[in-house]
Amino acid sequence: MQVHHILDEIVMGGMVLETNMGEILKHVDAKNLMERKEGAIFSNSSPGKGVHNAALAAKGAMSNIAAKIRT
């Protein structure tokens, strides 16, 4: 599935978005980190709180990614 993450960063809707490998890997790493955090939240919380905690973690991770993109 790593290949799909990389292709998602390079191409969208048939258009090349990014060709700089450093930038691509930075975003793929951020996406992987977010997925690991979500997995930890689901495994460490009760079922009722899992979705809420995962949503909060995703919001935080997306804010971090957006901040990195702006810089």
N, CA, C, O and CB atoms as a CASP TS submission, in Angstrom:
PFRMAT TS
TARGET T0000
AUTHOR 0000-0000-0000
METHOD Language model
MODEL 1
PARENT N/A
ATOM      1  N   MET     1       0.802  -1.204   0.000  1.00  0.00           N
ATOM      2  CA  MET     1       0.000   0.000   0.000  1.00  0.00           C
ATOM      3  C   MET     1       0.848   1.273   0.000  1.00  0.00           C
ATOM      4  O   MET     1       0.338   2.352  -0.305  1.00  0.00           O
ATOM      5  CB  MET     1      -0.914  -0.004   1.190  1.00  0.00           C
ATOM      6  N   GLN     2       2.109   1.163   0.331  1.00  0.00           N
ATOM      7  CA  GLN     2       2.999   2.321   0.339  1.00  0.00           C
ATOM      8  C   GLN     2       3.061   2.950  -1.055  1.00  0.00           C
ATOM      9  O   GLN     2       3.164   4.170  -1.186  1.00  0.00           O
ATOM     10  CB  GLN     2       4.415   1.915   0.812  1.00  0.00           C
ATOM     11  N   VAL     3       3.000   2.127  -2.079  1.00  0.00           N
ATOM     12  CA  VAL     3       3.045   2.647  -3.445  1.00  0.00           C
ATOM     13  C   VAL     3       1.863   3.565  -3.701  1.00  0.00           C
ATOM     14  O   VAL     3       2.013   4.594  -4.361  1.00  0.00           O
ATOM     15  CB  VAL     3       3.056   1.497  -4.465  1.00  0.00           C
ATOM     16  N   HIS     4       0.691   3.211  -3.191  1.00  0.00           N
ATOM     17  CA  HIS     4      -0.489   4.050  -3.380  1.00  0.00           C
ATOM     18  C   HIS     4      -0.320   5.399  -2.692  1.00  0.00           C
ATOM     19  O   HIS     4      -0.728   6.429  -3.229  1.00  0.00           O
ATOM     20  CB  HIS     4      -1.736   3.342  -2.848  1.00  0.00           C
ATOM     21  N   HIS     5       0.279   5.395  -1.509  1.00  0.00           N
ATOM     22  CA  HIS     5       0.514   6.660  -0.803  1.00  0.00           C
ATOM     23  C   HIS     5       1.431   7.561  -1.626  1.00  0.00           C
ATOM     24  O   HIS     5       1.190   8.762  -1.752  1.00  0.00           O
ATOM     25  CB  HIS     5       1.131   6.401   0.597  1.00  0.00           C
ATOM     26  N   ILE     6       2.473   6.973  -2.179  1.00  0.00           N
ATOM     27  CA  ILE     6       3.426   7.759  -2.970  1.00  0.00           C
ATOM     28  C   ILE     6       2.760   8.284  -4.238  1.00  0.00           C
ATOM     29  O   ILE     6       2.934   9.450  -4.592  1.00  0.00           O
ATOM     30  CB  ILE     6       4.666   6.911  -3.331  1.00  0.00           C
ATOM     31  N   LEU     7       2.004   7.438  -4.920  1.00  0.00           N
ATOM     32  CA  LEU     7       1.314   7.882  -6.136  1.00  0.00           C
ATOM     33  C   LEU     7       0.280   8.956  -5.832  1.00  0.00           C
ATOM     34  O   LEU     7       0.075   9.863  -6.639  1.00  0.00           O
ATOM     35  CB  LEU     7       0.640   6.699  -6.826  1.00  0.00           C
ATOM     36  N   ASP     8      -0.376   8.865  -4.670  1.00  0.00           N
ATOM     37  CA  ASP     8      -1.334   9.903  -4.279  1.00  0.00           C
ATOM     38  C   ASP     8      -0.662  11.256  -4.120  1.00  0.00           C
ATOM     39  O   ASP     8      -1.281  12.292  -4.366  1.00  0.00           O
ATOM     40  CB  ASP     8      -2.030   9.519  -2.980  1.00  0.00           C
ATOM     41  N   GLU     9       0.592  11.254  -3.713  1.00  0.00           N
ATOM     42  CA  GLU     9       1.317  12.512  -3.552  1.00  0.00           C
ATOM     43  C   GLU     9       1.831  13.055  -4.889  1.00  0.00           C
ATOM     44  O   GLU     9       2.003  14.264  -5.044  1.00  0.00           O
ATOM     45  CB  GLU     9       2.483  12.321  -2.589  1.00  0.00           C
ATOM     46  N   ILE    10       2.074  12.170  -5.844  1.00  0.00           N
ATOM     47  CA  ILE    10       2.632  12.589  -7.131  1.00  0.00           C
ATOM     48  C   ILE    10       1.539  13.002  -8.118  1.00  0.00           C
ATOM     49  O   ILE    10       1.646  14.045  -8.762  1.00  0.00           O
ATOM     50  CB  ILE    10       3.471  11.464  -7.729  1.00  0.00           C
ATOM     51  N   VAL    11       0.486  12.183  -8.239  1.00  0.00           N
ATOM     52  CA  VAL    11      -0.529  12.376  -9.278  1.00  0.00           C
ATOM     53  C   VAL    11      -1.916  12.460  -8.661  1.00  0.00           C
ATOM     54  O   VAL    11      -2.254  11.698  -7.756  1.00  0.00           O
ATOM     55  CB  VAL    11      -0.476  11.236 -10.307  1.00  0.00           C
ATOM     56  N   MET    12      -2.723  13.406  -9.167  1.00  0.00           N
ATOM     57  CA  MET    12      -4.132  13.490  -8.766  1.00  0.00           C
ATOM     58  C   MET    12      -4.946  13.882  -9.994  1.00  0.00           C
ATOM     59  O   MET    12      -4.665  14.892 -10.639  1.00  0.00           O
ATOM     60  CB  MET    12      -4.341  14.525  -7.591  1.00  0.00           C
ATOM     61  N   GLY    13      -5.931  13.096 -10.303  1.00  0.00           N
ATOM     62  CA  GLY    13      -6.789  13.387 -11.442  1.00  0.00           C
ATOM     63  C   GLY    13      -6.039  13.434 -12.760  1.00  0.00           C
ATOM     64  O   GLY    13      -6.408  14.187 -13.662  1.00  0.00           O
ATOM     65  N   GLY    14      -4.980  12.630 -12.877  1.00  0.00           N
ATOM     66  CA  GLY    14      -4.207  12.588 -14.106  1.00  0.00           C
ATOM     67  C   GLY    14      -3.192  13.706 -14.251  1.00  0.00           C
ATOM     68  O   GLY    14      -2.489  13.781 -15.259  1.00  0.00           O
ATOM     69  N   MET    15      -3.107  14.577 -13.252  1.00  0.00           N
ATOM     70  CA  MET    15      -2.153  15.688 -13.307  1.00  0.00           C
ATOM     71  C   MET    15      -1.027  15.451 -12.317  1.00  0.00           C
ATOM     72  O   MET    15      -1.265  15.021 -11.188  1.00  0.00           O
ATOM     73  CB  MET    15      -2.853  17.033 -13.014  1.00  0.00           C
ATOM     74  N   VAL    16       0.190  15.730 -12.736  1.00  0.00           N
ATOM     75  CA  VAL    16       1.339  15.614 -11.848  1.00  0.00           C
ATOM     76  C   VAL    16       1.326  16.800 -10.885  1.00  0.00           C
ATOM     77  O   VAL    16       1.331  17.959 -11.300  1.00  0.00           O
ATOM     78  CB  VAL    16       2.677  15.560 -12.658  1.00  0.00           C
ATOM     79  N   LEU    17       1.308  16.482  -9.586  1.00  0.00           N
ATOM     80  CA  LEU    17       1.263  17.532  -8.568  1.00  0.00           C
ATOM     81  C   LEU    17       2.635  17.850  -8.006  1.00  0.00           C
ATOM     82  O   LEU    17       2.953  19.008  -7.733  1.00  0.00           O
ATOM     83  CB  LEU    17       0.340  17.128  -7.446  1.00  0.00           C
ATOM     84  N   GLU    18       3.444  16.818  -7.835  1.00  0.00           N
ATOM     85  CA  GLU    18       4.735  17.001  -7.172  1.00  0.00           C
ATOM     86  C   GLU    18       5.762  16.056  -7.778  1.00  0.00           C
ATOM     87  O   GLU    18       5.466  14.892  -8.044  1.00  0.00           O
ATOM     88  CB  GLU    18       4.613  16.762  -5.646  1.00  0.00           C
ATOM     89  N   THR    19       6.962  16.562  -7.994  1.00  0.00           N
ATOM     90  CA  THR    19       8.046  15.727  -8.515  1.00  0.00           C
ATOM     91  C   THR    19       9.249  15.715  -7.589  1.00  0.00           C
ATOM     92  O   THR    19      10.172  14.926  -7.793  1.00  0.00           O
ATOM     93  CB  THR    19       8.464  16.209  -9.890  1.00  0.00           C
ATOM     94  N   ASN    20       9.260  16.574  -6.575  1.00  0.00           N
ATOM     95  CA  ASN    20      10.370  16.640  -5.642  1.00  0.00           C
ATOM     96  C   ASN    20      10.261  15.475  -4.660  1.00  0.00           C
ATOM     97  O   ASN    20       9.341  15.443  -3.842  1.00  0.00           O
ATOM     98  CB  ASN    20      10.388  18.001  -4.894  1.00  0.00           C
ATOM     99  N   MET    21      11.201  14.503  -4.731  1.00  0.00           N
ATOM    100  CA  MET    21      11.119  13.301  -3.921  1.00  0.00           C
ATOM    101  C   MET    21      11.168  13.613  -2.423  1.00  0.00           C
ATOM    102  O   MET    21      10.526  12.918  -1.635  1.00  0.00           O
ATOM    103  CB  MET    21      12.244  12.354  -4.290  1.00  0.00           C
ATOM    104  N   GLY    22      11.905  14.629  -2.018  1.00  0.00           N
ATOM    105  CA  GLY    22      11.955  15.008  -0.612  1.00  0.00           C
ATOM    106  C   GLY    22      10.592  15.418  -0.084  1.00  0.00           C
ATOM    107  O   GLY    22      10.191  15.009   1.006  1.00  0.00           O
ATOM    108  N   GLU    23       9.880  16.229  -0.858  1.00  0.00           N
ATOM    109  CA  GLU    23       8.539  16.666  -0.466  1.00  0.00           C
ATOM    110  C   GLU    23       7.566  15.497  -0.446  1.00  0.00           C
ATOM    111  O   GLU    23       6.742  15.387   0.461  1.00  0.00           O
ATOM    112  CB  GLU    23       8.030  17.753  -1.417  1.00  0.00           C
ATOM    113  N   ILE    24       7.659  14.631  -1.436  1.00  0.00           N
ATOM    114  CA  ILE    24       6.766  13.466  -1.510  1.00  0.00           C
ATOM    115  C   ILE    24       6.964  12.593  -0.281  1.00  0.00           C
ATOM    116  O   ILE    24       5.992  12.199   0.362  1.00  0.00           O
ATOM    117  CB  ILE    24       7.024  12.644  -2.805  1.00  0.00           C
ATOM    118  N   LEU    25       8.210  12.289   0.049  1.00  0.00           N
ATOM    119  CA  LEU    25       8.490  11.422   1.197  1.00  0.00           C
ATOM    120  C   LEU    25       8.083  12.072   2.510  1.00  0.00           C
ATOM    121  O   LEU    25       7.654  11.379   3.433  1.00  0.00           O
ATOM    122  CB  LEU    25       9.967  11.065   1.239  1.00  0.00           C
ATOM    123  N   LYS    26       8.211  13.386   2.609  1.00  0.00           N
ATOM    124  CA  LYS    26       7.797  14.091   3.826  1.00  0.00           C
ATOM    125  C   LYS    26       6.297  13.906   4.062  1.00  0.00           C
ATOM    126  O   LYS    26       5.867  13.666   5.190  1.00  0.00           O
ATOM    127  CB  LYS    26       8.145  15.597   3.730  1.00  0.00           C
ATOM    128  N   HIS    27       5.514  14.019   3.006  1.00  0.00           N
ATOM    129  CA  HIS    27       4.065  13.881   3.139  1.00  0.00           C
ATOM    130  C   HIS    27       3.660  12.431   3.369  1.00  0.00           C
ATOM    131  O   HIS    27       2.727  12.160   4.125  1.00  0.00           O
ATOM    132  CB  HIS    27       3.367  14.424   1.898  1.00  0.00           C
ATOM    133  N   VAL    28       4.344  11.509   2.731  1.00  0.00           N
ATOM    134  CA  VAL    28       4.057  10.086   2.943  1.00  0.00           C
ATOM    135  C   VAL    28       4.384   9.702   4.384  1.00  0.00           C
ATOM    136  O   VAL    28       3.624   8.968   5.016  1.00  0.00           O
ATOM    137  CB  VAL    28       4.864   9.205   1.949  1.00  0.00           C
ATOM    138  N   ASP    29       5.502  10.190   4.904  1.00  0.00           N
ATOM    139  CA  ASP    29       5.862   9.912   6.299  1.00  0.00           C
ATOM    140  C   ASP    29       4.824  10.488   7.260  1.00  0.00           C
ATOM    141  O   ASP    29       4.466   9.842   8.245  1.00  0.00           O
ATOM    142  CB  ASP    29       7.251  10.487   6.619  1.00  0.00           C
ATOM    143  N   ALA    30       4.348  11.678   6.984  1.00  0.00           N
ATOM    144  CA  ALA    30       3.323  12.292   7.837  1.00  0.00           C
ATOM    145  C   ALA    30       2.038  11.471   7.809  1.00  0.00           C
ATOM    146  O   ALA    30       1.391  11.288   8.841  1.00  0.00           O
ATOM    147  CB  ALA    30       3.038  13.741   7.386  1.00  0.00           C
ATOM    148  N   LYS    31       1.670  10.978   6.630  1.00  0.00           N
ATOM    149  CA  LYS    31       0.468  10.158   6.506  1.00  0.00           C
ATOM    150  C   LYS    31       0.634   8.848   7.266  1.00  0.00           C
ATOM    151  O   LYS    31      -0.301   8.393   7.925  1.00  0.00           O
ATOM    152  CB  LYS    31       0.155   9.880   5.027  1.00  0.00           C
ATOM    153  N   ASN    32       1.818   8.235   7.182  1.00  0.00           N
ATOM    154  CA  ASN    32       2.083   6.995   7.909  1.00  0.00           C
ATOM    155  C   ASN    32       2.033   7.224   9.416  1.00  0.00           C
ATOM    156  O   ASN    32       1.497   6.395  10.150  1.00  0.00           O
ATOM    157  CB  ASN    32       3.447   6.421   7.507  1.00  0.00           C
ATOM    158  N   LEU    33       2.583   8.331   9.876  1.00  0.00           N
ATOM    159  CA  LEU    33       2.561   8.659  11.298  1.00  0.00           C
ATOM    160  C   LEU    33       1.123   8.817  11.782  1.00  0.00           C
ATOM    161  O   LEU    33       0.771   8.331  12.857  1.00  0.00           O
ATOM    162  CB  LEU    33       3.364   9.945  11.571  1.00  0.00           C
ATOM    163  N   MET    34       0.298   9.489  10.998  1.00  0.00           N
ATOM    164  CA  MET    34      -1.092   9.674  11.359  1.00  0.00           C
ATOM    165  C   MET    34      -1.807   8.325  11.460  1.00  0.00           C
ATOM    166  O   MET    34      -2.596   8.111  12.381  1.00  0.00           O
ATOM    167  CB  MET    34      -1.789  10.577  10.340  1.00  0.00           C
ATOM    168  N   GLU    35      -1.541   7.423  10.528  1.00  0.00           N
ATOM    169  CA  GLU    35      -2.174   6.106  10.565  1.00  0.00           C
ATOM    170  C   GLU    35      -1.730   5.313  11.795  1.00  0.00           C
ATOM    171  O   GLU    35      -2.541   4.620  12.410  1.00  0.00           O
ATOM    172  CB  GLU    35      -1.847   5.322   9.286  1.00  0.00           C
ATOM    173  N   ARG    36      -0.451   5.410  12.156  1.00  0.00           N
ATOM    174  CA  ARG    36       0.028   4.710  13.355  1.00  0.00           C
ATOM    175  C   ARG    36      -0.630   5.266  14.610  1.00  0.00           C
ATOM    176  O   ARG    36      -0.995   4.510  15.510  1.00  0.00           O
ATOM    177  CB  ARG    36       1.557   4.822  13.470  1.00  0.00           C
ATOM    178  N   LYS    37      -0.784   6.597  14.674  1.00  0.00           N
ATOM    179  CA  LYS    37      -1.435   7.215  15.828  1.00  0.00           C
ATOM    180  C   LYS    37      -2.894   6.772  15.928  1.00  0.00           C
ATOM    181  O   LYS    37      -3.385   6.498  17.023  1.00  0.00           O
ATOM    182  CB  LYS    37      -1.349   8.748  15.737  1.00  0.00           C
ATOM    183  N   GLU    38      -3.588   6.702  14.793  1.00  0.00           N
ATOM    184  CA  GLU    38      -4.979   6.255  14.793  1.00  0.00           C
ATOM    185  C   GLU    38      -5.069   4.828  15.292  1.00  0.00           C
ATOM    186  O   GLU    38      -5.964   4.504  16.073  1.00  0.00           O
ATOM    187  CB  GLU    38      -5.591   6.368  13.389  1.00  0.00           C
ATOM    188  N   GLY    39      -4.163   3.971  14.858  1.00  0.00           N
ATOM    189  CA  GLY    39      -4.166   2.579  15.299  1.00  0.00           C
ATOM    190  C   GLY    39      -3.948   2.470  16.791  1.00  0.00           C
ATOM    191  O   GLY    39      -4.576   1.640  17.448  1.00  0.00           O
ATOM    192  N   ALA    40      -3.069   3.293  17.339  1.00  0.00           N
ATOM    193  CA  ALA    40      -2.810   3.278  18.773  1.00  0.00           C
ATOM    194  C   ALA    40      -4.025   3.772  19.546  1.00  0.00           C
ATOM    195  O   ALA    40      -4.330   3.256  20.621  1.00  0.00           O
ATOM    196  CB  ALA    40      -1.586   4.134  19.106  1.00  0.00           C
ATOM    197  N   ILE    41      -4.705   4.748  19.014  1.00  0.00           N
ATOM    198  CA  ILE    41      -5.887   5.281  19.694  1.00  0.00           C
ATOM    199  C   ILE    41      -6.976   4.220  19.755  1.00  0.00           C
ATOM    200  O   ILE    41      -7.601   4.032  20.798  1.00  0.00           O
ATOM    201  CB  ILE    41      -6.410   6.546  18.978  1.00  0.00           C
ATOM    202  N   PHE    42      -7.209   3.519  18.637  1.00  0.00           N
ATOM    203  CA  PHE    42      -8.248   2.502  18.617  1.00  0.00           C
ATOM    204  C   PHE    42      -7.909   1.331  19.525  1.00  0.00           C
ATOM    205  O   PHE    42      -8.804   0.739  20.128  1.00  0.00           O
ATOM    206  CB  PHE    42      -8.470   2.012  17.205  1.00  0.00           C
ATOM    207  N   SER    43      -6.632   0.988  19.630  1.00  0.00           N
ATOM    208  CA  SER    43      -6.265  -0.156  20.458  1.00  0.00           C
ATOM    209  C   SER    43      -6.223   0.183  21.941  1.00  0.00           C
ATOM    210  O   SER    43      -6.299  -0.722  22.772  1.00  0.00           O
ATOM    211  CB  SER    43      -4.926  -0.694  20.026  1.00  0.00           C
ATOM    212  N   ASN    44      -6.105   1.458  22.299  1.00  0.00           N
ATOM    213  CA  ASN    44      -5.981   1.855  23.702  1.00  0.00           C
ATOM    214  C   ASN    44      -7.238   2.481  24.291  1.00  0.00           C
ATOM    215  O   ASN    44      -7.211   2.926  25.439  1.00  0.00           O
ATOM    216  CB  ASN    44      -4.855   2.812  23.845  1.00  0.00           C
ATOM    217  N   SER    45      -8.322   2.529  23.555  1.00  0.00           N
ATOM    218  CA  SER    45      -9.507   3.212  24.073  1.00  0.00           C
ATOM    219  C   SER    45     -10.724   2.304  24.010  1.00  0.00           C
ATOM    220  O   SER    45     -10.728   1.270  23.343  1.00  0.00           O
ATOM    221  CB  SER    45      -9.770   4.501  23.290  1.00  0.00           C
ATOM    222  N   SER    46     -11.743   2.723  24.721  1.00  0.00           N
ATOM    223  CA  SER    46     -12.997   1.975  24.685  1.00  0.00           C
ATOM    224  C   SER    46     -13.686   2.248  23.350  1.00  0.00           C
ATOM    225  O   SER    46     -13.434   3.278  22.726  1.00  0.00           O
ATOM    226  CB  SER    46     -13.923   2.363  25.885  1.00  0.00           C
ATOM    227  N   PRO    47     -14.561   1.329  22.902  1.00  0.00           N
ATOM    228  CA  PRO    47     -15.212   1.512  21.585  1.00  0.00           C
ATOM    229  C   PRO    47     -15.971   2.819  21.451  1.00  0.00           C
ATOM    230  O   PRO    47     -15.984   3.399  20.365  1.00  0.00           O
ATOM    231  CB  PRO    47     -16.160   0.377  21.324  1.00  0.00           C
ATOM    232  N   GLY    48     -16.604   3.305  22.508  1.00  0.00           N
ATOM    233  CA  GLY    48     -17.377   4.537  22.422  1.00  0.00           C
ATOM    234  C   GLY    48     -16.516   5.763  22.208  1.00  0.00           C
ATOM    235  O   GLY    48     -16.939   6.713  21.550  1.00  0.00           O
ATOM    236  N   LYS    49     -15.309   5.753  22.757  1.00  0.00           N
ATOM    237  CA  LYS    49     -14.430   6.915  22.657  1.00  0.00           C
ATOM    238  C   LYS    49     -13.474   6.822  21.485  1.00  0.00           C
ATOM    239  O   LYS    49     -12.850   7.821  21.126  1.00  0.00           O
ATOM    240  CB  LYS    49     -13.650   7.082  23.929  1.00  0.00           C
ATOM    241  N   GLY    50     -13.340   5.659  20.883  1.00  0.00           N
ATOM    242  CA  GLY    50     -12.360   5.446  19.823  1.00  0.00           C
ATOM    243  C   GLY    50     -12.544   6.352  18.625  1.00  0.00           C
ATOM    244  O   GLY    50     -11.579   6.933  18.129  1.00  0.00           O
ATOM    245  N   VAL    51     -13.761   6.476  18.160  1.00  0.00           N
ATOM    246  CA  VAL    51     -14.019   7.296  16.977  1.00  0.00           C
ATOM    247  C   VAL    51     -13.748   8.762  17.278  1.00  0.00           C
ATOM    248  O   VAL    51     -13.152   9.473  16.469  1.00  0.00           O
ATOM    249  CB  VAL    51     -15.467   7.111  16.492  1.00  0.00           C
ATOM    250  N   HIS    52     -14.186   9.203  18.438  1.00  0.00           N
ATOM    251  CA  HIS    52     -13.957  10.606  18.827  1.00  0.00           C
ATOM    252  C   HIS    52     -12.460  10.887  18.943  1.00  0.00           C
ATOM    253  O   HIS    52     -11.979  11.895  18.426  1.00  0.00           O
ATOM    254  CB  HIS    52     -14.669  10.928  20.171  1.00  0.00           C
ATOM    255  N   ASN    53     -11.724  10.007  19.614  1.00  0.00           N
ATOM    256  CA  ASN    53     -10.284  10.200  19.776  1.00  0.00           C
ATOM    257  C   ASN    53      -9.562  10.143  18.434  1.00  0.00           C
ATOM    258  O   ASN    53      -8.633  10.915  18.194  1.00  0.00           O
ATOM    259  CB  ASN    53      -9.711   9.146  20.722  1.00  0.00           C
ATOM    260  N   ALA    54      -9.981   9.236  17.564  1.00  0.00           N
ATOM    261  CA  ALA    54      -9.359   9.132  16.243  1.00  0.00           C
ATOM    262  C   ALA    54      -9.604  10.401  15.436  1.00  0.00           C
ATOM    263  O   ALA    54      -8.718  10.867  14.720  1.00  0.00           O
ATOM    264  CB  ALA    54      -9.898   7.906  15.484  1.00  0.00           C
ATOM    265  N   ALA    55     -10.806  10.958  15.552  1.00  0.00           N
ATOM    266  CA  ALA    55     -11.121  12.194  14.833  1.00  0.00           C
ATOM    267  C   ALA    55     -10.251  13.343  15.340  1.00  0.00           C
ATOM    268  O   ALA    55      -9.762  14.150  14.549  1.00  0.00           O
ATOM    269  CB  ALA    55     -12.617  12.546  14.988  1.00  0.00           C
ATOM    270  N   LEU    56     -10.059  13.415  16.655  1.00  0.00           N
ATOM    271  CA  LEU    56      -9.208  14.463  17.213  1.00  0.00           C
ATOM    272  C   LEU    56      -7.760  14.288  16.766  1.00  0.00           C
ATOM    273  O   LEU    56      -7.084  15.265  16.444  1.00  0.00           O
ATOM    274  CB  LEU    56      -9.291  14.461  18.742  1.00  0.00           C
ATOM    275  N   ALA    57      -7.287  13.047  16.747  1.00  0.00           N
ATOM    276  CA  ALA    57      -5.916  12.781  16.314  1.00  0.00           C
ATOM    277  C   ALA    57      -5.745  13.132  14.836  1.00  0.00           C
ATOM    278  O   ALA    57      -4.732  13.714  14.447  1.00  0.00           O
ATOM    279  CB  ALA    57      -5.548  11.304  16.562  1.00  0.00           C
ATOM    280  N   ALA    58      -6.728  12.779  14.020  1.00  0.00           N
ATOM    281  CA  ALA    58      -6.655  13.090  12.595  1.00  0.00           C
ATOM    282  C   ALA    58      -6.656  14.594  12.371  1.00  0.00           C
ATOM    283  O   ALA    58      -5.918  15.101  11.527  1.00  0.00           O
ATOM    284  CB  ALA    58      -7.821  12.444  11.843  1.00  0.00           C
ATOM    285  N   LYS    59      -7.482  15.304  13.126  1.00  0.00           N
ATOM    286  CA  LYS    59      -7.521  16.763  13.005  1.00  0.00           C
ATOM    287  C   LYS    59      -6.167  17.365  13.352  1.00  0.00           C
ATOM    288  O   LYS    59      -5.687  18.256  12.652  1.00  0.00           O
ATOM    289  CB  LYS    59      -8.613  17.355  13.913  1.00  0.00           C
ATOM    290  N   GLY    60      -5.547  16.884  14.430  1.00  0.00           N
ATOM    291  CA  GLY    60      -4.234  17.376  14.823  1.00  0.00           C
ATOM    292  C   GLY    60      -3.170  17.050  13.796  1.00  0.00           C
ATOM    293  O   GLY    60      -2.324  17.885  13.477  1.00  0.00           O
ATOM    294  N   ALA    61      -3.215  15.822  13.276  1.00  0.00           N
ATOM    295  CA  ALA    61      -2.228  15.416  12.279  1.00  0.00           C
ATOM    296  C   ALA    61      -2.387  16.221  10.995  1.00  0.00           C
ATOM    297  O   ALA    61      -1.395  16.615  10.383  1.00  0.00           O
ATOM    298  CB  ALA    61      -2.352  13.918  11.983  1.00  0.00           C
ATOM    299  N   MET    62      -3.625  16.467  10.584  1.00  0.00           N
ATOM    300  CA  MET    62      -3.843  17.250   9.372  1.00  0.00           C
ATOM    301  C   MET    62      -3.390  18.697   9.567  1.00  0.00           C
ATOM    302  O   MET    62      -2.892  19.325   8.632  1.00  0.00           O
ATOM    303  CB  MET    62      -5.323  17.208   8.968  1.00  0.00           C
ATOM    304  N   SER    63      -3.561  19.226  10.779  1.00  0.00           N
ATOM    305  CA  SER    63      -3.072  20.581  11.060  1.00  0.00           C
ATOM    306  C   SER    63      -1.559  20.631  10.945  1.00  0.00           C
ATOM    307  O   SER    63      -1.000  21.594  10.419  1.00  0.00           O
ATOM    308  CB  SER    63      -3.514  21.044  12.464  1.00  0.00           C
ATOM    309  N   ASN    64      -0.892  19.584  11.442  1.00  0.00           N
ATOM    310  CA  ASN    64       0.562  19.511  11.342  1.00  0.00           C
ATOM    311  C   ASN    64       1.005  19.441   9.884  1.00  0.00           C
ATOM    312  O   ASN    64       1.965  20.104   9.493  1.00  0.00           O
ATOM    313  CB  ASN    64       1.091  18.299  12.115  1.00  0.00           C
ATOM    314  N   ILE    65       0.309  18.640   9.081  1.00  0.00           N
ATOM    315  CA  ILE    65       0.653  18.507   7.667  1.00  0.00           C
ATOM    316  C   ILE    65       0.444  19.845   6.965  1.00  0.00           C
ATOM    317  O   ILE    65       1.284  20.268   6.170  1.00  0.00           O
ATOM    318  CB  ILE    65      -0.196  17.397   6.991  1.00  0.00           C
ATOM    319  N   ALA    66      -0.674  20.511   7.256  1.00  0.00           N
ATOM    320  CA  ALA    66      -0.956  21.804   6.625  1.00  0.00           C
ATOM    321  C   ALA    66       0.113  22.823   6.995  1.00  0.00           C
ATOM    322  O   ALA    66       0.522  23.622   6.152  1.00  0.00           O
ATOM    323  CB  ALA    66      -2.348  22.320   7.040  1.00  0.00           C
ATOM    324  N   ALA    67       0.570  22.806   8.245  1.00  0.00           N
ATOM    325  CA  ALA    67       1.601  23.741   8.679  1.00  0.00           C
ATOM    326  C   ALA    67       2.913  23.458   7.937  1.00  0.00           C
ATOM    327  O   ALA    67       3.619  24.389   7.550  1.00  0.00           O
ATOM    328  CB  ALA    67       1.810  23.649  10.211  1.00  0.00           C
ATOM    329  N   LYS    68       3.234  22.194   7.743  1.00  0.00           N
ATOM    330  CA  LYS    68       4.455  21.836   7.028  1.00  0.00           C
ATOM    331  C   LYS    68       4.376  22.241   5.553  1.00  0.00           C
ATOM    332  O   LYS    68       5.372  22.657   4.960  1.00  0.00           O
ATOM    333  CB  LYS    68       4.716  20.332   7.149  1.00  0.00           C
ATOM    334  N   ILE    69       3.205  22.116   4.983  1.00  0.00           N
ATOM    335  CA  ILE    69       3.039  22.474   3.562  1.00  0.00           C
ATOM    336  C   ILE    69       3.226  23.985   3.391  1.00  0.00           C
ATOM    337  O   ILE    69       3.808  24.435   2.404  1.00  0.00           O
ATOM    338  CB  ILE    69       1.629  22.032   3.032  1.00  0.00           C
ATOM    339  N   ARG    70       2.732  24.761   4.354  1.00  0.00           N
ATOM    340  CA  ARG    70       2.824  26.225   4.254  1.00  0.00           C
ATOM    341  C   ARG    70       4.267  26.722   4.379  1.00  0.00           C
ATOM    342  O   ARG    70       4.595  27.801   3.887  1.00  0.00           O
ATOM    343  CB  ARG    70       1.961  26.877   5.334  1.00  0.00           C
ATOM    344  N   THR    71       5.124  25.945   5.031  1.00  0.00           N
ATOM    345  CA  THR    71       6.497  26.416   5.232  1.00  0.00           C
ATOM    346  C   THR    71       7.394  26.023   4.094  1.00  0.00           C
ATOM    347  O   THR    71       8.583  26.342   4.107  1.00  0.00           O
ATOM    348  CB  THR    71       7.058  25.881   6.522  1.00  0.00           C
TER
END
